[in-house]
């Protein structure tokens, strides 16, 4: 099925396109609200500014996809593969990204408020300055992630892997870090007000005052 056929069917009310092959397709500004793209192949596709509110994208392969400025509010992205995806300025309010693979993804200026990122893979992801206020990141993998200046206040990071992550000037006010691994992380200038660090693995971490934790 090509793009024109998909859009024509969607316009008639059809929303079930599970398993569809849309490798490297161009769907710029496409309106696919509530569409079912479960296990679809969207590798390298261009969905810049697309409207995908409440879409089912669970287990879809979206490696290297362009979703910059796309609206994915309320979308189901459970176990989706988003490695090296471009999500710059994407709206992800209330989206479910549980167990999603966002390794190397570009998420700067994305709106992630209310997201579920529990057990998500965010290794080397770019989250520079992103607002993650109150987000569920339980047992997420954020190894070597860029979280410089990010808002992580009241975030649940219990059991999360933050080894080697850059948290310079990050706001971690009242964040939950129980059983998390921050070994080798850089917390220079970070705000840890109200954070309980007991049980947190901090070996080799650079603390807010510049000291290295032994």
Secondary structure, 3 states (H helix, E strand, C coil): CCHHHHHHHHHCCCCECCCCECCCCECCCCECCCCECCCCECCCCECCCCECCCCECCCCECCCCECCCCECCCCECCCCECCCCECCCCECCCCECCCCECCCCECCCCECCCCECCCCECCCCECCCCECCCCECCCCECCCCECCCCECCCCECCCCECCCCECCCCECCCCECCCCECCCCECCCCECCCCCCCCCECCCCECCCCCECC
